[in-house]
Amino acid sequence: MRTPYGQECGFYYQDFARGRALQECRLLGSKSGWEPALCKTCPVPGIQLANACPSMVLQGRIDPGFLNLNRRVKVSTYCRRTLRSGFDPHVGCGECHLAINEIQTAK
């Protein structure tokens, strides 16, 4: 769904039908203190454009910044296939893409 700042994000949800006013980030959850202004600097839409690996799991949190003024979304990664974490989400773990390429070239 398109965020208030014009980026496509799979975790953003909004519902304004029939008088509702619901906006939420399903990556961060409802109790995290999320607000729509965080979508402006969120790295998740860029990650989803760069890497569509089905094994990669994104885990988000809000970094409060200095005096809770510069709040930003921080993302950590985990690969369900290789059981690795802490890699660059734009690139991926490196193992999954090699396996997909080998399957495609074998056909």
N, C-alpha and C positions, 0 to 999 in steps of 0.2 A: 504494500500500500504506500502511497505517496505521503511523505512527512510534511509538516507545515512549511518546511524550507525547500520543498521540491525534489527531494531525493527519494528513490524507491528503497524501502526497507521491509524485509519480511517479518520483522518483530513489532513494527508499529501498527496500531489498530485505532481506528476512530469510527464513531457511530453518531451521526447527527440526525438520523431519521426520526420523524414524528416527535420532535422536541427534545430528544436526548442530546446530551453533551458529554460523550464519553471519548476520552483520549487516553491511550495507555501504551507503554512499552512492555511487551511480553518477554523481552530478554531480562529486564531488570526487576520485574514484578511490581505489584501494587504498593507494597510497604517500603519501597526504597527511597521515596522522596523525589520521584521522577517528575519532571515538568517538561512541557513541549519545547522550551528554550534549549534544552540539552541536545535536541536533535540537530541543532545548527553545527555543532562541532563533533558530533558522534562519528566514530570511525567505521561503524558497522555497515552502512550502505556501500562504502568503498571496498570493504572486505568481501561483501557478497558479490560485487561486480568482478573482483579479481579472482576469487576462488569459490567454486561451487562444489567442493568435495563433500559428498554425503556423509563421510566418516568424521568430519571435523565438527566439534561441539564448541560453541562460543559461550563463555561465561562472562557476564558483565557486572560491573559495580560502579558506583559513583565516587569519584575521587573529590574530596571536598575542596582542595586547594587551600590557599592562604586565607584564613578567617572566613572560610566557607563562601568566598566571593567568586572564585574562579572554578566553579564546579564543572567537571568533565566526566565523560564516560570512559572507563578503562576496560579493556577487553583482554581476557586470557583465553587460551585455546587448549583443546584436548582432542586427540585422535583416538577414536574407538577401535580402529583397526590395528594400529601399531602400539597403542597404549602409551603414547608419548604426550608430553605437554610442554608448554613454554616455547613453541616455535612461532615464527612470523606468520600471522594469519593470512597475509596477502599471498604468500608463497605456498604454504602448507607444510606438511611433515616431510614431504619428499618421497615417501614410499608409495602412497596411494596412487599418485599420478603415474608412477613407473608401471604399476600393475595394470592400470587402465590402458596405457599405451601398448603394453605387451599383448593384451587381449585384443585390441583393435588391429594390431599388425598381424596377428595370427589368423584373422578371418580371411 
